[in-house]
Amino acid sequence: MTHQLHKLIGTIIRDNFSEDFKVILDQACGGRQNIPLFFYNKKSRETEVCDVDILIMENRKVKVIFEIEETNVKPTQVCGKFLTSALASYYIPKDYEPFGMNKSVLFVQVLDISNLKEGKTKKIKQWQNIEKAIQGVLPIKNSNIDNYKLFYGDISDFRLKGEKRGELIGFLQKYLSGSLEE
């Protein structure tokens, strides 16, 4: 798989936010590493809960977590990616130095619509319902993820003049500047 949407989202985040924040990309997004999250600050197979696609760090803390789905966009996959990240408390890279979560963490999911049957799918409405439901249960006890946003589109929607690209960048700018309206 070529992970075109992963690479494009990785480029957007790196090009727009890496001056003020530390942006970490996994291999599918153009980086050189996996991004493992852990239950505890001890790195082991028993404490690892998931790998994510992109992290935005601020002051050595995880501020934003990204998951991008290009193929499996079923509710179990979408909700599962969110929940496994919500259960995590640390990002621990290869050098074993644990980085905790910020007191407020945003989880962003980007879902690819390119495999949906135009005019026949109910997936977009389903995703909107999932987004609303997840936002309705936040914050989850013992999790620092207290914000959730779901974007959907295909490569053209996120290219340079694509509508979703502007929405994604604008939303992140508001969140990261602390001006996101509740």
C-alpha positions in Angstrom: 0.0 0.0 0.0 1.3 3.4 -0.9 -0.4 5.4 1.9 -1.0 8.4 -0.3 -3.4 10.0 2.2 -1.1 9.3 5.1 1.8 11.0 3.3 -0.3 14.0 2.3 -1.6 14.5 5.9 1.9 14.1 7.2 3.2 16.7 4.8 0.4 19.1 5.8 1.1 18.8 9.5 4.9 18.9 9.1 4.7 22.0 6.8 2.3 23.9 8.9 3.1 23.1 12.5 6.7 22.0 12.9 8.1 25.5 13.6 6.2 25.9 16.8 5.6 22.3 17.8 7.5 19.0 17.6 5.8 16.9 14.9 6.5 13.2 14.8 5.4 11.2 11.7 5.3 7.4 11.4 6.7 5.7 8.3 3.4 5.7 6.4 3.2 9.5 6.9 6.8 10.2 5.7 8.6 9.7 9.0 11.2 7.0 9.9 9.7 5.4 13.0 6.8 3.8 14.6 5.0 5.9 17.2 4.1 3.5 20.1 1.8 4.5 22.9 1.9 2.8 26.3 -0.3 2.3 29.4 2.6 3.2 31.7 6.0 4.8 31.5 7.7 1.4 31.2 8.4 0.3 27.7 7.5 -3.4 27.2 5.2 -5.6 25.1 2.9 -5.8 28.1 2.5 -2.1 28.4 2.2 -1.1 24.7 -1.3 -0.4 23.6 -1.1 0.9 20.0 0.9 2.7 17.3 -0.4 6.0 16.0 0.3 7.9 12.7 1.2 11.4 13.9 1.9 13.2 17.2 2.2 16.9 17.8 4.2 17.6 21.0 4.4 20.7 23.0 6.8 21.2 25.9 7.8 17.5 25.8 4.1 16.4 26.2 1.8 14.8 23.6 -0.8 17.5 22.6 -2.4 16.0 19.4 -2.7 12.4 18.2 -3.6 11.5 14.6 -5.0 8.4 13.1 -5.6 8.1 9.4 -7.7 5.3 7.9 -7.4 4.6 4.2 -9.1 1.2 4.0 -10.9 -0.1 7.1 -13.4 2.7 8.0 -15.9 0.5 9.8 -17.2 1.8 13.2 -15.3 -0.9 15.2 -12.0 0.3 13.6 -12.7 4.0 14.0 -13.8 3.7 17.6 -11.1 1.1 18.4 -8.3 3.5 17.2 -9.7 6.2 19.5 -10.2 4.0 22.5 -6.7 2.4 22.4 -5.2 5.8 22.3 -7.4 7.1 25.1 -6.2 4.3 27.3 -2.5 5.3 26.7 -0.6 7.6 29.0 2.8 7.7 27.4 4.7 7.9 24.1 8.0 6.1 24.4 10.3 6.4 21.3 13.3 4.1 20.6 15.5 6.0 23.0 13.2 4.9 25.9 12.6 8.4 27.3 8.9 8.5 28.2 6.8 11.5 27.2 3.5 11.9 29.0 0.2 13.3 27.7 -0.6 17.0 28.0 -3.4 17.7 30.5 -5.6 18.3 27.4 -5.1 16.1 24.3 -6.9 16.3 21.0 -7.5 13.1 19.0 -7.9 13.6 15.2 -9.1 10.9 12.8 -8.9 11.3 9.1 -11.0 8.8 7.1 -10.6 8.2 3.3 -13.8 8.3 1.2 -12.2 7.2 -2.0 -13.5 3.6 -1.7 -17.0 4.6 -0.9 -19.8 4.2 -3.5 -20.8 7.7 -4.4 -24.5 8.4 -3.7 -25.1 5.0 -2.2 -23.1 5.1 1.1 -24.3 6.0 4.5 -20.8 6.0 5.9 -20.4 9.8 6.1 -23.6 10.1 8.2 -22.4 7.2 10.3 -19.1 8.9 10.9 -20.8 12.1 11.9 -22.8 10.1 14.4 -19.6 8.5 15.7 -17.9 11.9 16.0 -20.9 13.3 18.0 -21.1 10.1 20.2 -17.3 10.2 21.0 -17.5 14.0 21.8 -20.4 13.2 24.0 -18.5 10.8 26.2 -15.4 13.0 26.6 -13.6 13.3 28.9 -13.1 9.6 29.6 -12.1 8.8 33.2 -8.3 8.5 33.5 -7.6 9.7 30.0 -6.2 13.1 28.9 -7.9 13.0 25.6 -10.7 15.5 26.0 -11.2 16.7 22.4 -12.1 14.6 19.3 -12.4 15.7 15.7 -13.1 13.5 12.7 -12.3 14.6 9.1 -13.1 12.7 6.0 -12.2 13.2 2.3 -10.0 11.9 -0.4 -6.6 13.0 -1.7 -8.1 15.8 -3.8 -10.0 17.2 -0.7 -6.7 17.6 1.2 -4.5 18.8 -1.7 -3.2 22.4 -1.8 -6.5 24.1 -2.6 -8.7 21.4 -1.2 -11.6 22.3 1.2 -10.7 19.8 3.8 -7.1 20.9 3.9 -8.2 24.4 5.0 -10.6 23.0 7.6 -7.9 20.7 9.0 -5.3 23.4 9.3 -7.8 26.0 10.6 -9.1 23.6 13.3 -5.6 22.7 14.4 -4.5 26.3 14.5 -7.4 27.2 16.8 -6.9 24.2 19.0 -3.1 24.7 19.4 -3.5 28.4 20.0 -6.0 27.7 22.8 -8.8 29.6 20.9 -11.0 26.6 20.1 -14.6 27.5 21.1 -16.3 24.9 23.2 
